[in-house]
């Protein structure tokens, strides 16, 4: 069980990396990390702006703006979904005489941590050195992603535990989007294909060190202000 933090708000404020600059847009994103030792004491807090959204984030958000197909007379996926995400222009393979002749698109999120570093590029597809999910040497045990929201923010948080005997240093973080296209196959049975994309990539200005039998909570906050 995590005990109450042993630092006050003033102590945390001193650890926050300044991120508010004149003329910034109304869309902001932040990364936070809290590390606890095996007794549940907070031993590290870090917060910094998330700067590095990829082209895949833009493509995914296009679904909200322009939809998933070109129009009533063109029953195909939009160009950005096909050309950027590499999704099929059409998916349904069922017989036209059946009820299931169209496809549905769904998605969810995940957070990936890594121990490497690389230069950012809008077409990055993965972390430099992803940390595997597990309990062995160099691995972190990932809990389920928690997603919550307010009227102006989306908050995504994952808790990881280090069950290995050595400290693990986290130096990079990525927001992953998992897209599922559900459709009917040639037997008219419901099935789906899964596609995964790196939506953001950032390196930590200070490595996040998770001790043996310690745990850490990583949160990405997407905020929209007027």
NORGI-V694359 format. One record per pair of residues at least 4 apart in sequence whose ideal C-beta (glycine too) atoms are under 8 Angstrom apart, sorted by the first residue. I is the first residue (numbers start at 1). J is the second residue. D is the distance in whole Angstrom. If there is no record, write none. Layout:
BEGIN
i:I j:J d:D
i:I j:J d:D
END
This chain:
BEGIN
i:1 j:40 d:6
i:2 j:36 d:6
i:2 j:40 d:4
i:2 j:215 d:8
i:3 j:39 d:7
i:3 j:40 d:4
i:3 j:41 d:6
i:5 j:42 d:4
i:6 j:41 d:5
i:6 j:42 d:6
i:7 j:11 d:4
i:7 j:12 d:6
i:7 j:42 d:6
i:7 j:45 d:7
i:8 j:12 d:7
i:9 j:13 d:6
i:10 j:14 d:7
i:11 j:15 d:7
i:12 j:16 d:7
i:12 j:45 d:5
i:15 j:45 d:5
i:15 j:46 d:6
i:15 j:47 d:7
i:16 j:47 d:5
i:17 j:46 d:8
i:17 j:47 d:6
i:17 j:48 d:4
i:17 j:49 d:7
i:17 j:205 d:6
i:19 j:28 d:8
i:19 j:30 d:7
i:19 j:48 d:7
i:19 j:49 d:4
i:20 j:24 d:7
i:24 j:28 d:7
i:26 j:224 d:6
i:26 j:225 d:5
i:26 j:226 d:6
i:27 j:222 d:8
i:27 j:223 d:7
i:27 j:224 d:6
i:28 j:49 d:7
i:28 j:222 d:8
i:28 j:223 d:5
i:28 j:225 d:7
i:29 j:49 d:7
i:29 j:50 d:4
i:29 j:51 d:8
i:29 j:53 d:7
i:29 j:200 d:7
i:29 j:220 d:7
i:29 j:221 d:7
i:29 j:222 d:5
i:29 j:223 d:7
i:30 j:47 d:6
i:30 j:48 d:7
i:30 j:49 d:6
i:30 j:50 d:6
i:30 j:220 d:7
i:30 j:221 d:5
i:30 j:223 d:7
i:31 j:46 d:8
i:31 j:47 d:7
i:31 j:48 d:6
i:31 j:49 d:8
i:31 j:50 d:5
i:31 j:173 d:6
i:31 j:202 d:6
i:31 j:204 d:8
i:31 j:218 d:7
i:31 j:219 d:7
i:31 j:220 d:6
i:32 j:45 d:8
i:32 j:46 d:7
i:32 j:47 d:5
i:32 j:217 d:8
i:32 j:218 d:7
i:32 j:219 d:5
i:32 j:220 d:8
i:32 j:221 d:7
i:33 j:44 d:7
i:33 j:45 d:7
i:33 j:46 d:5
i:33 j:47 d:8
i:33 j:170 d:7
i:33 j:204 d:7
i:33 j:208 d:5
i:33 j:216 d:6
i:33 j:217 d:7
i:33 j:218 d:5
i:33 j:219 d:8
i:34 j:42 d:6
i:34 j:44 d:7
i:34 j:45 d:5
i:34 j:216 d:6
i:34 j:217 d:5
i:35 j:42 d:7
i:35 j:43 d:5
i:35 j:44 d:4
i:35 j:45 d:8
i:35 j:208 d:6
i:35 j:209 d:7
i:35 j:210 d:6
i:35 j:211 d:8
i:35 j:214 d:6
i:35 j:215 d:8
i:35 j:216 d:4
i:36 j:40 d:5
i:36 j:41 d:6
i:36 j:42 d:6
i:36 j:43 d:7
i:36 j:214 d:6
i:36 j:215 d:5
i:36 j:216 d:7
i:37 j:41 d:5
i:37 j:43 d:5
i:37 j:211 d:6
i:37 j:213 d:8
i:37 j:214 d:5
i:38 j:211 d:7
i:38 j:212 d:7
i:38 j:213 d:4
i:38 j:214 d:6
i:43 j:211 d:8
i:43 j:214 d:8
i:44 j:208 d:7
i:44 j:209 d:7
i:46 j:204 d:7
i:46 j:205 d:8
i:46 j:206 d:6
i:46 j:208 d:6
i:48 j:202 d:8
i:48 j:204 d:7
i:48 j:205 d:6
i:50 j:200 d:6
i:50 j:202 d:5
i:50 j:220 d:6
i:51 j:120 d:8
i:51 j:202 d:6
i:52 j:120 d:4
i:52 j:200 d:6
i:52 j:201 d:5
i:52 j:202 d:5
i:53 j:57 d:4
i:53 j:58 d:7
i:53 j:199 d:7
i:53 j:200 d:5
i:54 j:58 d:8
i:54 j:122 d:5
i:54 j:123 d:7
i:54 j:124 d:6
i:54 j:197 d:8
i:54 j:198 d:6
i:54 j:199 d:6
i:54 j:200 d:6
i:54 j:201 d:7
i:55 j:59 d:6
i:55 j:84 d:6
i:55 j:122 d:5
i:55 j:123 d:6
i:56 j:60 d:6
i:56 j:84 d:7
i:56 j:85 d:6
i:56 j:177 d:7
i:56 j:197 d:4
i:56 j:198 d:6
i:56 j:199 d:6
i:57 j:61 d:6
i:57 j:175 d:8
i:57 j:177 d:7
i:57 j:199 d:4
i:57 j:200 d:6
i:58 j:62 d:7
i:58 j:80 d:8
i:58 j:84 d:8
i:59 j:80 d:5
i:59 j:81 d:6
i:59 j:84 d:4
i:59 j:85 d:5
i:59 j:197 d:8
i:60 j:85 d:7
i:60 j:107 d:7
i:60 j:177 d:5
i:60 j:179 d:7
i:60 j:197 d:7
i:60 j:199 d:7
i:61 j:65 d:7
i:62 j:66 d:5
i:62 j:78 d:7
i:62 j:80 d:5
i:62 j:81 d:7
i:63 j:67 d:7
i:63 j:68 d:6
i:63 j:81 d:7
i:63 j:105 d:7
i:66 j:78 d:6
i:66 j:80 d:8
i:67 j:78 d:7
i:68 j:77 d:6
i:68 j:78 d:7
i:68 j:81 d:7
i:68 j:105 d:5
i:69 j:74 d:7
i:69 j:75 d:6
i:69 j:76 d:6
i:69 j:77 d:6
i:69 j:78 d:7
i:70 j:74 d:4
i:70 j:75 d:8
i:70 j:76 d:5
i:70 j:77 d:7
i:70 j:78 d:6
i:70 j:79 d:8
i:75 j:90 d:7
i:76 j:82 d:8
i:76 j:89 d:4
i:76 j:90 d:6
i:77 j:81 d:4
i:77 j:82 d:5
i:77 j:87 d:6
i:77 j:88 d:7
i:77 j:89 d:5
i:77 j:90 d:7
i:78 j:82 d:7
i:79 j:83 d:5
i:80 j:84 d:5
i:80 j:85 d:7
i:81 j:85 d:5
i:81 j:87 d:5
i:82 j:86 d:7
i:82 j:87 d:6
i:82 j:88 d:7
i:82 j:89 d:5
i:85 j:179 d:7
i:85 j:195 d:7
i:85 j:197 d:6
i:86 j:195 d:7
i:87 j:105 d:8
i:87 j:179 d:7
i:87 j:181 d:7
i:87 j:195 d:7
i:88 j:181 d:7
i:90 j:103 d:8
i:91 j:103 d:4
i:91 j:181 d:5
i:91 j:183 d:5
i:91 j:193 d:8
i:92 j:100 d:7
i:92 j:101 d:5
i:92 j:102 d:6
i:92 j:103 d:5
i:92 j:183 d:5
i:92 j:184 d:6
i:93 j:183 d:7
i:93 j:184 d:7
i:93 j:185 d:6
i:93 j:186 d:5
i:94 j:98 d:5
i:94 j:100 d:5
i:94 j:101 d:6
i:94 j:183 d:7
i:94 j:184 d:4
i:94 j:185 d:7
i:94 j:186 d:7
i:94 j:188 d:5
i:95 j:101 d:8
i:95 j:186 d:8
i:95 j:188 d:7
i:96 j:101 d:6
i:98 j:184 d:7
i:98 j:188 d:5
i:99 j:188 d:8
i:100 j:183 d:7
i:100 j:184 d:3
i:100 j:188 d:6
i:100 j:190 d:7
i:101 j:184 d:7
i:102 j:183 d:7
i:103 j:181 d:5
i:103 j:182 d:6
i:103 j:183 d:4
i:104 j:181 d:7
i:104 j:182 d:5
i:104 j:183 d:7
i:105 j:179 d:7
i:105 j:180 d:7
i:105 j:181 d:6
i:105 j:182 d:8
i:106 j:179 d:7
i:106 j:180 d:5
i:106 j:182 d:7
i:107 j:177 d:6
i:107 j:178 d:6
i:107 j:179 d:5
i:107 j:180 d:7
i:108 j:145 d:8
i:108 j:177 d:8
i:108 j:178 d:5
i:108 j:180 d:8
i:109 j:145 d:6
i:109 j:147 d:7
i:109 j:156 d:6
i:109 j:175 d:7
i:109 j:176 d:7
i:109 j:177 d:6
i:109 j:178 d:7
i:109 j:199 d:8
i:110 j:145 d:6
i:110 j:158 d:8
i:110 j:175 d:8
i:110 j:176 d:4
i:110 j:178 d:6
i:111 j:145 d:6
i:111 j:156 d:6
i:111 j:157 d:8
i:111 j:158 d:4
i:111 j:173 d:7
i:111 j:174 d:7
i:111 j:175 d:6
i:111 j:176 d:7
i:111 j:218 d:6
i:111 j:220 d:7
i:112 j:127 d:6
i:112 j:130 d:6
i:112 j:131 d:8
i:112 j:173 d:7
i:112 j:174 d:5
i:112 j:175 d:8
i:112 j:176 d:5
i:113 j:127 d:8
i:113 j:130 d:8
i:113 j:131 d:5
i:113 j:140 d:6
i:113 j:160 d:7
i:113 j:170 d:5
i:113 j:172 d:7
i:113 j:173 d:6
i:113 j:218 d:7
i:114 j:127 d:4
i:114 j:128 d:6
i:114 j:129 d:5
i:114 j:130 d:5
i:114 j:131 d:6
i:114 j:170 d:7
i:114 j:171 d:7
i:114 j:172 d:4
i:114 j:173 d:7
i:114 j:174 d:7
i:115 j:129 d:5
i:115 j:131 d:6
i:115 j:138 d:7
i:115 j:168 d:7
i:115 j:169 d:6
i:115 j:170 d:7
i:115 j:171 d:6
i:115 j:172 d:7
i:116 j:127 d:7
i:116 j:128 d:3
i:116 j:129 d:3
i:116 j:171 d:7
i:116 j:172 d:6
i:117 j:128 d:6
i:117 j:171 d:6
i:117 j:172 d:6
i:117 j:203 d:5
i:118 j:124 d:7
i:118 j:127 d:8
i:118 j:128 d:4
i:118 j:172 d:8
i:118 j:201 d:8
i:118 j:203 d:8
i:120 j:124 d:7
i:120 j:201 d:6
i:120 j:202 d:8
i:124 j:198 d:6
i:124 j:201 d:5
i:125 j:197 d:8
i:125 j:198 d:6
i:126 j:130 d:7
i:126 j:174 d:7
i:126 j:198 d:6
i:127 j:172 d:5
i:127 j:174 d:5
i:127 j:198 d:8
i:127 j:201 d:7
i:128 j:172 d:6
i:129 j:172 d:8
i:131 j:138 d:7
i:131 j:139 d:7
i:131 j:140 d:5
i:131 j:168 d:7
i:131 j:170 d:7
i:132 j:138 d:8
i:132 j:139 d:5
i:132 j:140 d:8
i:133 j:139 d:7
i:133 j:140 d:7
i:133 j:141 d:7
i:133 j:142 d:5
i:134 j:139 d:4
i:134 j:140 d:8
i:134 j:141 d:7
i:135 j:139 d:6
i:135 j:141 d:6
i:135 j:163 d:4
i:135 j:164 d:7
i:136 j:164 d:6
i:137 j:164 d:5
i:137 j:165 d:7
i:137 j:166 d:7
i:138 j:164 d:7
i:138 j:166 d:8
i:138 j:168 d:7
i:139 j:163 d:8
i:139 j:164 d:7
i:140 j:160 d:4
i:140 j:161 d:7
i:140 j:162 d:6
i:140 j:168 d:6
i:140 j:170 d:8
i:140 j:210 d:7
i:141 j:160 d:6
i:141 j:161 d:5
i:141 j:162 d:8
i:141 j:163 d:6
i:142 j:158 d:6
i:142 j:160 d:5
i:143 j:158 d:6
i:143 j:159 d:4
i:143 j:160 d:7
i:143 j:161 d:8
i:144 j:158 d:8
i:145 j:156 d:6
i:145 j:157 d:7
i:145 j:158 d:5
i:146 j:155 d:8
i:146 j:156 d:7
i:146 j:157 d:5
i:146 j:158 d:7
i:147 j:154 d:7
i:147 j:155 d:7
i:147 j:156 d:5
i:148 j:154 d:8
i:148 j:155 d:5
i:148 j:157 d:8
i:149 j:153 d:6
i:149 j:154 d:5
i:149 j:155 d:7
i:150 j:155 d:8
i:152 j:223 d:6
i:152 j:224 d:5
i:152 j:225 d:6
i:153 j:221 d:6
i:153 j:222 d:7
i:153 j:223 d:5
i:153 j:224 d:7
i:154 j:221 d:7
i:154 j:222 d:4
i:155 j:219 d:6
i:155 j:220 d:8
i:155 j:221 d:5
i:155 j:222 d:8
i:156 j:175 d:7
i:156 j:219 d:7
i:156 j:220 d:5
i:156 j:221 d:8
i:156 j:222 d:8
i:157 j:217 d:6
i:157 j:218 d:7
i:157 j:219 d:4
i:157 j:220 d:8
i:158 j:217 d:7
i:158 j:218 d:6
i:159 j:215 d:6
i:159 j:216 d:7
i:159 j:217 d:5
i:159 j:218 d:8
i:160 j:210 d:7
i:160 j:215 d:7
i:160 j:216 d:6
i:160 j:218 d:7
i:161 j:213 d:8
i:161 j:214 d:8
i:161 j:215 d:4
i:162 j:167 d:7
i:162 j:168 d:5
i:162 j:210 d:5
i:162 j:211 d:7
i:162 j:212 d:6
i:162 j:213 d:7
i:162 j:214 d:6
i:162 j:215 d:7
i:162 j:216 d:8
i:163 j:213 d:7
i:164 j:168 d:7
i:164 j:212 d:6
i:165 j:212 d:5
i:166 j:212 d:6
i:167 j:209 d:5
i:167 j:210 d:7
i:167 j:211 d:5
i:167 j:212 d:6
i:168 j:209 d:8
i:168 j:210 d:5
i:169 j:207 d:5
i:169 j:208 d:7
i:169 j:209 d:5
i:169 j:210 d:8
i:170 j:204 d:7
i:170 j:207 d:7
i:170 j:208 d:4
i:170 j:209 d:8
i:170 j:210 d:7
i:170 j:216 d:7
i:170 j:218 d:8
i:171 j:203 d:6
i:171 j:204 d:6
i:171 j:207 d:5
i:171 j:208 d:8
i:172 j:201 d:7
i:172 j:202 d:7
i:172 j:203 d:5
i:172 j:204 d:7
i:173 j:201 d:8
i:173 j:202 d:6
i:173 j:203 d:8
i:173 j:204 d:7
i:173 j:218 d:6
i:173 j:220 d:8
i:174 j:198 d:5
i:174 j:199 d:8
i:174 j:200 d:6
i:174 j:201 d:5
i:174 j:202 d:8
i:175 j:198 d:8
i:175 j:199 d:4
i:175 j:200 d:4
i:175 j:220 d:6
i:176 j:196 d:6
i:176 j:197 d:7
i:176 j:198 d:6
i:176 j:199 d:7
i:177 j:196 d:7
i:177 j:197 d:5
i:177 j:199 d:5
i:178 j:194 d:6
i:178 j:195 d:7
i:178 j:196 d:5
i:179 j:194 d:7
i:179 j:195 d:5
i:179 j:196 d:8
i:179 j:197 d:7
i:180 j:192 d:5
i:180 j:193 d:7
i:180 j:194 d:6
i:180 j:195 d:8
i:181 j:192 d:6
i:181 j:193 d:5
i:181 j:195 d:8
i:182 j:190 d:6
i:182 j:191 d:7
i:182 j:192 d:4
i:183 j:190 d:8
i:183 j:191 d:7
i:183 j:192 d:7
i:183 j:193 d:8
i:184 j:188 d:5
i:184 j:189 d:7
i:184 j:190 d:6
i:184 j:191 d:7
i:185 j:189 d:5
i:185 j:190 d:8
i:185 j:191 d:5
i:200 j:220 d:8
i:204 j:208 d:6
i:208 j:216 d:6
i:208 j:218 d:8
i:210 j:214 d:5
i:210 j:215 d:7
i:210 j:216 d:5
END
